């Protein structure tokens, strides 16, 4: 989700239970899309490693540069103030944190219960460009359900559409852009 990086960093600043330096260092090395569980694991692992051996001076300089650079970008965006050792959220930072947390709550998983069908289901959609994130989400859902792509917006498979997915399509106001067909006989199309 766009903004995950900033959300996790701002949550880390708000909760001072984790040392800011360790948190930022682990977060920056965890990679894009790392889960909070992975980050927590890496923080614990980093602490154990530090107890066992002292980090090399080159690694410390590299981590400090990355942390400083990221810290400065958050300051430039006026999301935090203070020093790297004692950062505080600004009013803009608090709003950004709330916005990102709300966006994360609205995020819907792409995993639904998969159920085979003896009928061929065809899903076609024409979701506007303004809703490109929802369009990508729907493609991920269809792929995870076992549908195969015929075209970017045409998917086919011998899979039942879960009720939860229909509910989410309704909730996101996408029902007007999605057509779902079931066929008992297959013509030139096949569900590979």
Rosetta constraint file for C-alpha pairs under 8 A:
AtomPair CA 1 CA 33 HARMONIC 7.64 0.50
AtomPair CA 1 CA 104 HARMONIC 7.57 0.50
AtomPair CA 1 CA 107 HARMONIC 7.97 0.50
AtomPair CA 3 CA 7 HARMONIC 6.05 0.50
AtomPair CA 3 CA 100 HARMONIC 6.42 0.50
AtomPair CA 4 CA 8 HARMONIC 6.09 0.50
AtomPair CA 4 CA 33 HARMONIC 7.26 0.50
AtomPair CA 4 CA 100 HARMONIC 7.39 0.50
AtomPair CA 5 CA 9 HARMONIC 6.25 0.50
AtomPair CA 5 CA 32 HARMONIC 7.58 0.50
AtomPair CA 5 CA 33 HARMONIC 7.79 0.50
AtomPair CA 6 CA 10 HARMONIC 6.06 0.50
AtomPair CA 7 CA 11 HARMONIC 6.14 0.50
AtomPair CA 7 CA 96 HARMONIC 7.89 0.50
AtomPair CA 7 CA 97 HARMONIC 5.87 0.50
AtomPair CA 7 CA 100 HARMONIC 5.72 0.50
AtomPair CA 7 CA 101 HARMONIC 6.85 0.50
AtomPair CA 8 CA 12 HARMONIC 6.12 0.50
AtomPair CA 8 CA 36 HARMONIC 7.80 0.50
AtomPair CA 9 CA 13 HARMONIC 6.29 0.50
AtomPair CA 9 CA 24 HARMONIC 7.28 0.50
AtomPair CA 9 CA 27 HARMONIC 7.83 0.50
AtomPair CA 10 CA 14 HARMONIC 6.23 0.50
AtomPair CA 10 CA 89 HARMONIC 7.59 0.50
AtomPair CA 10 CA 93 HARMONIC 7.48 0.50
AtomPair CA 10 CA 97 HARMONIC 6.29 0.50
AtomPair CA 11 CA 15 HARMONIC 6.20 0.50
AtomPair CA 11 CA 97 HARMONIC 7.32 0.50
AtomPair CA 12 CA 16 HARMONIC 6.78 0.50
AtomPair CA 12 CA 18 HARMONIC 7.22 0.50
AtomPair CA 12 CA 20 HARMONIC 7.39 0.50
AtomPair CA 12 CA 23 HARMONIC 7.11 0.50
AtomPair CA 13 CA 20 HARMONIC 6.93 0.50
AtomPair CA 13 CA 87 HARMONIC 6.66 0.50
AtomPair CA 13 CA 88 HARMONIC 6.92 0.50
AtomPair CA 13 CA 89 HARMONIC 7.40 0.50
AtomPair CA 14 CA 88 HARMONIC 7.44 0.50
AtomPair CA 14 CA 89 HARMONIC 7.21 0.50
AtomPair CA 16 CA 20 HARMONIC 7.34 0.50
AtomPair CA 18 CA 22 HARMONIC 7.25 0.50
AtomPair CA 18 CA 23 HARMONIC 6.33 0.50
AtomPair CA 19 CA 23 HARMONIC 6.11 0.50
AtomPair CA 20 CA 24 HARMONIC 6.08 0.50
AtomPair CA 20 CA 84 HARMONIC 7.39 0.50
AtomPair CA 20 CA 85 HARMONIC 6.57 0.50
AtomPair CA 20 CA 86 HARMONIC 7.94 0.50
AtomPair CA 21 CA 25 HARMONIC 6.04 0.50
AtomPair CA 21 CA 67 HARMONIC 7.47 0.50
AtomPair CA 21 CA 84 HARMONIC 7.74 0.50
AtomPair CA 21 CA 85 HARMONIC 7.34 0.50
AtomPair CA 22 CA 26 HARMONIC 6.02 0.50
AtomPair CA 22 CA 43 HARMONIC 6.67 0.50
AtomPair CA 22 CA 46 HARMONIC 7.71 0.50
AtomPair CA 23 CA 27 HARMONIC 5.89 0.50
AtomPair CA 23 CA 43 HARMONIC 6.59 0.50
AtomPair CA 24 CA 28 HARMONIC 5.97 0.50
AtomPair CA 24 CA 67 HARMONIC 6.09 0.50
AtomPair CA 25 CA 29 HARMONIC 6.32 0.50
AtomPair CA 25 CA 63 HARMONIC 6.04 0.50
AtomPair CA 25 CA 64 HARMONIC 7.96 0.50
AtomPair CA 25 CA 66 HARMONIC 7.69 0.50
AtomPair CA 25 CA 67 HARMONIC 6.37 0.50
AtomPair CA 26 CA 30 HARMONIC 5.87 0.50
AtomPair CA 26 CA 39 HARMONIC 6.73 0.50
AtomPair CA 26 CA 42 HARMONIC 6.29 0.50
AtomPair CA 26 CA 43 HARMONIC 6.12 0.50
AtomPair CA 26 CA 46 HARMONIC 7.65 0.50
AtomPair CA 27 CA 31 HARMONIC 7.32 0.50
AtomPair CA 27 CA 39 HARMONIC 6.34 0.50
AtomPair CA 28 CA 66 HARMONIC 7.55 0.50
AtomPair CA 28 CA 67 HARMONIC 7.74 0.50
AtomPair CA 30 CA 34 HARMONIC 6.05 0.50
AtomPair CA 30 CA 38 HARMONIC 7.75 0.50
AtomPair CA 30 CA 39 HARMONIC 6.68 0.50
AtomPair CA 30 CA 42 HARMONIC 7.68 0.50
AtomPair CA 34 CA 38 HARMONIC 6.24 0.50
AtomPair CA 34 CA 39 HARMONIC 6.79 0.50
AtomPair CA 35 CA 39 HARMONIC 6.38 0.50
AtomPair CA 36 CA 40 HARMONIC 6.11 0.50
AtomPair CA 37 CA 41 HARMONIC 6.13 0.50
AtomPair CA 38 CA 42 HARMONIC 6.10 0.50
AtomPair CA 39 CA 43 HARMONIC 6.15 0.50
AtomPair CA 40 CA 44 HARMONIC 6.36 0.50
AtomPair CA 41 CA 45 HARMONIC 6.08 0.50
AtomPair CA 42 CA 46 HARMONIC 5.89 0.50
AtomPair CA 43 CA 47 HARMONIC 6.27 0.50
AtomPair CA 44 CA 48 HARMONIC 6.36 0.50
AtomPair CA 45 CA 49 HARMONIC 6.14 0.50
AtomPair CA 46 CA 50 HARMONIC 6.07 0.50
AtomPair CA 47 CA 51 HARMONIC 6.32 0.50
AtomPair CA 48 CA 52 HARMONIC 6.38 0.50
AtomPair CA 49 CA 53 HARMONIC 6.12 0.50
AtomPair CA 50 CA 54 HARMONIC 5.75 0.50
AtomPair CA 50 CA 55 HARMONIC 6.84 0.50
AtomPair CA 55 CA 59 HARMONIC 6.55 0.50
AtomPair CA 55 CA 60 HARMONIC 6.68 0.50
AtomPair CA 56 CA 60 HARMONIC 6.40 0.50
AtomPair CA 57 CA 61 HARMONIC 6.21 0.50
AtomPair CA 58 CA 62 HARMONIC 6.17 0.50
AtomPair CA 59 CA 63 HARMONIC 6.09 0.50
AtomPair CA 60 CA 64 HARMONIC 6.01 0.50
AtomPair CA 61 CA 65 HARMONIC 6.10 0.50
AtomPair CA 62 CA 66 HARMONIC 6.30 0.50
AtomPair CA 63 CA 67 HARMONIC 6.00 0.50
AtomPair CA 64 CA 68 HARMONIC 5.82 0.50
AtomPair CA 65 CA 69 HARMONIC 5.97 0.50
AtomPair CA 66 CA 70 HARMONIC 6.15 0.50
AtomPair CA 67 CA 71 HARMONIC 5.88 0.50
AtomPair CA 68 CA 72 HARMONIC 5.98 0.50
AtomPair CA 68 CA 84 HARMONIC 7.50 0.50
AtomPair CA 69 CA 73 HARMONIC 6.29 0.50
AtomPair CA 70 CA 74 HARMONIC 6.37 0.50
AtomPair CA 71 CA 75 HARMONIC 6.27 0.50
AtomPair CA 71 CA 84 HARMONIC 6.77 0.50
AtomPair CA 72 CA 76 HARMONIC 5.96 0.50
AtomPair CA 73 CA 77 HARMONIC 6.16 0.50
AtomPair CA 74 CA 78 HARMONIC 6.24 0.50
AtomPair CA 74 CA 79 HARMONIC 5.45 0.50
AtomPair CA 74 CA 80 HARMONIC 6.05 0.50
AtomPair CA 75 CA 79 HARMONIC 5.85 0.50
AtomPair CA 75 CA 80 HARMONIC 5.26 0.50
AtomPair CA 75 CA 81 HARMONIC 6.08 0.50
AtomPair CA 78 CA 90 HARMONIC 6.89 0.50
AtomPair CA 78 CA 92 HARMONIC 6.67 0.50
AtomPair CA 78 CA 93 HARMONIC 6.96 0.50
AtomPair CA 79 CA 89 HARMONIC 6.08 0.50
AtomPair CA 79 CA 90 HARMONIC 5.46 0.50
AtomPair CA 79 CA 91 HARMONIC 7.55 0.50
AtomPair CA 79 CA 92 HARMONIC 5.57 0.50
AtomPair CA 79 CA 93 HARMONIC 3.82 0.50
AtomPair CA 79 CA 94 HARMONIC 7.58 0.50
AtomPair CA 79 CA 96 HARMONIC 7.55 0.50
AtomPair CA 80 CA 87 HARMONIC 6.32 0.50
AtomPair CA 80 CA 88 HARMONIC 5.45 0.50
AtomPair CA 80 CA 89 HARMONIC 4.47 0.50
AtomPair CA 80 CA 90 HARMONIC 5.16 0.50
AtomPair CA 80 CA 93 HARMONIC 6.08 0.50
AtomPair CA 81 CA 87 HARMONIC 5.73 0.50
AtomPair CA 81 CA 88 HARMONIC 5.41 0.50
AtomPair CA 81 CA 89 HARMONIC 6.43 0.50
AtomPair CA 81 CA 90 HARMONIC 6.46 0.50
AtomPair CA 82 CA 86 HARMONIC 6.13 0.50
AtomPair CA 82 CA 87 HARMONIC 4.79 0.50
AtomPair CA 82 CA 88 HARMONIC 6.11 0.50
AtomPair CA 83 CA 87 HARMONIC 5.31 0.50
AtomPair CA 89 CA 93 HARMONIC 5.23 0.50
AtomPair CA 89 CA 94 HARMONIC 6.13 0.50
AtomPair CA 90 CA 94 HARMONIC 6.21 0.50
AtomPair CA 91 CA 95 HARMONIC 6.36 0.50
AtomPair CA 92 CA 96 HARMONIC 6.13 0.50
AtomPair CA 93 CA 97 HARMONIC 6.02 0.50
AtomPair CA 94 CA 98 HARMONIC 6.22 0.50
AtomPair CA 95 CA 99 HARMONIC 6.06 0.50
AtomPair CA 96 CA 100 HARMONIC 6.03 0.50
AtomPair CA 97 CA 101 HARMONIC 6.00 0.50
AtomPair CA 98 CA 102 HARMONIC 6.00 0.50
AtomPair CA 99 CA 103 HARMONIC 6.12 0.50
AtomPair CA 100 CA 104 HARMONIC 6.09 0.50
AtomPair CA 101 CA 105 HARMONIC 6.28 0.50
AtomPair CA 102 CA 106 HARMONIC 6.29 0.50
AtomPair CA 103 CA 107 HARMONIC 6.24 0.50
AtomPair CA 110 CA 137 HARMONIC 6.81 0.50
AtomPair CA 110 CA 138 HARMONIC 7.78 0.50
AtomPair CA 110 CA 140 HARMONIC 6.18 0.50
AtomPair CA 110 CA 141 HARMONIC 4.67 0.50
AtomPair CA 110 CA 144 HARMONIC 7.09 0.50
AtomPair CA 111 CA 141 HARMONIC 6.49 0.50
AtomPair CA 111 CA 144 HARMONIC 6.58 0.50
AtomPair CA 111 CA 145 HARMONIC 7.64 0.50
AtomPair CA 112 CA 141 HARMONIC 7.57 0.50
AtomPair CA 112 CA 144 HARMONIC 7.92 0.50
AtomPair CA 112 CA 145 HARMONIC 7.03 0.50
AtomPair CA 112 CA 162 HARMONIC 6.95 0.50
AtomPair CA 112 CA 164 HARMONIC 7.48 0.50
AtomPair CA 112 CA 165 HARMONIC 7.29 0.50
AtomPair CA 113 CA 145 HARMONIC 7.75 0.50
AtomPair CA 113 CA 162 HARMONIC 6.78 0.50
AtomPair CA 114 CA 145 HARMONIC 5.60 0.50
AtomPair CA 114 CA 146 HARMONIC 7.84 0.50
AtomPair CA 114 CA 159 HARMONIC 7.29 0.50
AtomPair CA 114 CA 160 HARMONIC 7.47 0.50
AtomPair CA 114 CA 162 HARMONIC 7.53 0.50
AtomPair CA 115 CA 159 HARMONIC 5.88 0.50
AtomPair CA 115 CA 160 HARMONIC 5.62 0.50
AtomPair CA 115 CA 161 HARMONIC 7.96 0.50
AtomPair CA 115 CA 162 HARMONIC 7.92 0.50
AtomPair CA 116 CA 158 HARMONIC 6.00 0.50
AtomPair CA 116 CA 159 HARMONIC 4.56 0.50
AtomPair CA 116 CA 160 HARMONIC 6.01 0.50
AtomPair CA 117 CA 158 HARMONIC 5.10 0.50
AtomPair CA 117 CA 159 HARMONIC 4.92 0.50
AtomPair CA 117 CA 160 HARMONIC 5.61 0.50
AtomPair CA 118 CA 158 HARMONIC 6.23 0.50
AtomPair CA 118 CA 159 HARMONIC 7.95 0.50
AtomPair CA 118 CA 184 HARMONIC 7.78 0.50
AtomPair CA 119 CA 158 HARMONIC 5.69 0.50
AtomPair CA 119 CA 159 HARMONIC 7.59 0.50
AtomPair CA 119 CA 182 HARMONIC 6.35 0.50
AtomPair CA 119 CA 183 HARMONIC 5.74 0.50
AtomPair CA 119 CA 184 HARMONIC 5.12 0.50
AtomPair CA 119 CA 185 HARMONIC 7.79 0.50
AtomPair CA 120 CA 156 HARMONIC 6.94 0.50
AtomPair CA 120 CA 157 HARMONIC 5.62 0.50
AtomPair CA 120 CA 158 HARMONIC 4.61 0.50
AtomPair CA 120 CA 159 HARMONIC 7.13 0.50
AtomPair CA 120 CA 182 HARMONIC 5.62 0.50
AtomPair CA 120 CA 183 HARMONIC 5.17 0.50
AtomPair CA 120 CA 184 HARMONIC 6.52 0.50
AtomPair CA 120 CA 185 HARMONIC 7.89 0.50
AtomPair CA 120 CA 186 HARMONIC 7.39 0.50
AtomPair CA 120 CA 191 HARMONIC 6.94 0.50
AtomPair CA 121 CA 156 HARMONIC 5.71 0.50
AtomPair CA 121 CA 157 HARMONIC 5.44 0.50
AtomPair CA 121 CA 158 HARMONIC 5.86 0.50
AtomPair CA 121 CA 159 HARMONIC 6.42 0.50
AtomPair CA 121 CA 160 HARMONIC 7.25 0.50
AtomPair CA 121 CA 180 HARMONIC 7.04 0.50
AtomPair CA 121 CA 181 HARMONIC 5.60 0.50
AtomPair CA 121 CA 182 HARMONIC 4.44 0.50
AtomPair CA 121 CA 183 HARMONIC 6.37 0.50
AtomPair CA 122 CA 154 HARMONIC 7.13 0.50
AtomPair CA 122 CA 155 HARMONIC 5.75 0.50
AtomPair CA 122 CA 156 HARMONIC 4.54 0.50
AtomPair CA 122 CA 157 HARMONIC 6.73 0.50
AtomPair CA 122 CA 180 HARMONIC 5.74 0.50
AtomPair CA 122 CA 181 HARMONIC 5.02 0.50
AtomPair CA 122 CA 182 HARMONIC 6.27 0.50
AtomPair CA 122 CA 183 HARMONIC 7.98 0.50
AtomPair CA 123 CA 153 HARMONIC 7.88 0.50
AtomPair CA 123 CA 154 HARMONIC 5.78 0.50
AtomPair CA 123 CA 155 HARMONIC 5.15 0.50
AtomPair CA 123 CA 156 HARMONIC 6.36 0.50
AtomPair CA 123 CA 178 HARMONIC 7.17 0.50
AtomPair CA 123 CA 179 HARMONIC 5.84 0.50
AtomPair CA 123 CA 180 HARMONIC 4.58 0.50
AtomPair CA 123 CA 181 HARMONIC 6.43 0.50
AtomPair CA 124 CA 153 HARMONIC 5.56 0.50
AtomPair CA 124 CA 154 HARMONIC 4.52 0.50
AtomPair CA 124 CA 155 HARMONIC 6.45 0.50
AtomPair CA 124 CA 178 HARMONIC 5.86 0.50
AtomPair CA 124 CA 179 HARMONIC 5.17 0.50
AtomPair CA 124 CA 180 HARMONIC 6.41 0.50
AtomPair CA 125 CA 153 HARMONIC 5.36 0.50
AtomPair CA 125 CA 154 HARMONIC 6.81 0.50
AtomPair CA 125 CA 177 HARMONIC 5.47 0.50
AtomPair CA 125 CA 178 HARMONIC 4.27 0.50
AtomPair CA 125 CA 179 HARMONIC 6.04 0.50
AtomPair CA 126 CA 153 HARMONIC 6.69 0.50
AtomPair CA 126 CA 177 HARMONIC 5.29 0.50
AtomPair CA 126 CA 178 HARMONIC 6.64 0.50
AtomPair CA 127 CA 131 HARMONIC 6.60 0.50
AtomPair CA 127 CA 132 HARMONIC 7.31 0.50
AtomPair CA 127 CA 135 HARMONIC 6.07 0.50
AtomPair CA 127 CA 174 HARMONIC 7.37 0.50
AtomPair CA 127 CA 177 HARMONIC 5.45 0.50
AtomPair CA 127 CA 178 HARMONIC 7.58 0.50
AtomPair CA 128 CA 132 HARMONIC 6.86 0.50
AtomPair CA 131 CA 135 HARMONIC 6.38 0.50
AtomPair CA 132 CA 136 HARMONIC 6.20 0.50
AtomPair CA 133 CA 137 HARMONIC 6.13 0.50
AtomPair CA 134 CA 138 HARMONIC 6.13 0.50
AtomPair CA 135 CA 139 HARMONIC 6.37 0.50
AtomPair CA 136 CA 140 HARMONIC 6.29 0.50
AtomPair CA 137 CA 141 HARMONIC 6.24 0.50
AtomPair CA 138 CA 142 HARMONIC 6.17 0.50
AtomPair CA 139 CA 143 HARMONIC 6.16 0.50
AtomPair CA 139 CA 153 HARMONIC 8.00 0.50
AtomPair CA 140 CA 144 HARMONIC 6.10 0.50
AtomPair CA 141 CA 145 HARMONIC 6.15 0.50
AtomPair CA 142 CA 146 HARMONIC 6.48 0.50
AtomPair CA 142 CA 147 HARMONIC 5.38 0.50
AtomPair CA 142 CA 148 HARMONIC 7.81 0.50
AtomPair CA 142 CA 155 HARMONIC 7.37 0.50
AtomPair CA 143 CA 147 HARMONIC 5.26 0.50
AtomPair CA 143 CA 148 HARMONIC 6.58 0.50
AtomPair CA 143 CA 149 HARMONIC 7.86 0.50
AtomPair CA 145 CA 159 HARMONIC 7.19 0.50
AtomPair CA 146 CA 157 HARMONIC 6.67 0.50
AtomPair CA 146 CA 159 HARMONIC 7.02 0.50
AtomPair CA 147 CA 155 HARMONIC 5.91 0.50
AtomPair CA 147 CA 156 HARMONIC 5.29 0.50
AtomPair CA 147 CA 157 HARMONIC 4.51 0.50
AtomPair CA 147 CA 158 HARMONIC 7.50 0.50
AtomPair CA 147 CA 159 HARMONIC 7.16 0.50
AtomPair CA 148 CA 155 HARMONIC 5.45 0.50
AtomPair CA 148 CA 156 HARMONIC 5.36 0.50
AtomPair CA 148 CA 157 HARMONIC 6.11 0.50
AtomPair CA 148 CA 191 HARMONIC 7.62 0.50
AtomPair CA 149 CA 153 HARMONIC 7.74 0.50
AtomPair CA 149 CA 154 HARMONIC 6.18 0.50
AtomPair CA 149 CA 155 HARMONIC 4.53 0.50
AtomPair CA 149 CA 156 HARMONIC 6.54 0.50
AtomPair CA 150 CA 154 HARMONIC 5.42 0.50
AtomPair CA 150 CA 155 HARMONIC 5.47 0.50
AtomPair CA 150 CA 156 HARMONIC 6.87 0.50
AtomPair CA 151 CA 155 HARMONIC 6.90 0.50
AtomPair CA 156 CA 191 HARMONIC 6.33 0.50
AtomPair CA 157 CA 191 HARMONIC 5.26 0.50
AtomPair CA 158 CA 191 HARMONIC 6.55 0.50
AtomPair CA 161 CA 165 HARMONIC 6.98 0.50
AtomPair CA 161 CA 166 HARMONIC 7.53 0.50
AtomPair CA 162 CA 166 HARMONIC 6.75 0.50
AtomPair CA 163 CA 167 HARMONIC 6.23 0.50
AtomPair CA 164 CA 168 HARMONIC 6.20 0.50
AtomPair CA 165 CA 169 HARMONIC 6.13 0.50
AtomPair CA 166 CA 170 HARMONIC 6.22 0.50
AtomPair CA 167 CA 171 HARMONIC 6.09 0.50
AtomPair CA 168 CA 172 HARMONIC 6.10 0.50
AtomPair CA 169 CA 173 HARMONIC 6.18 0.50
AtomPair CA 169 CA 174 HARMONIC 5.13 0.50
AtomPair CA 169 CA 175 HARMONIC 5.74 0.50
AtomPair CA 170 CA 174 HARMONIC 6.03 0.50
AtomPair CA 170 CA 175 HARMONIC 5.61 0.50
AtomPair CA 174 CA 178 HARMONIC 6.53 0.50
AtomPair CA 175 CA 179 HARMONIC 7.76 0.50
AtomPair CA 186 CA 190 HARMONIC 6.32 0.50
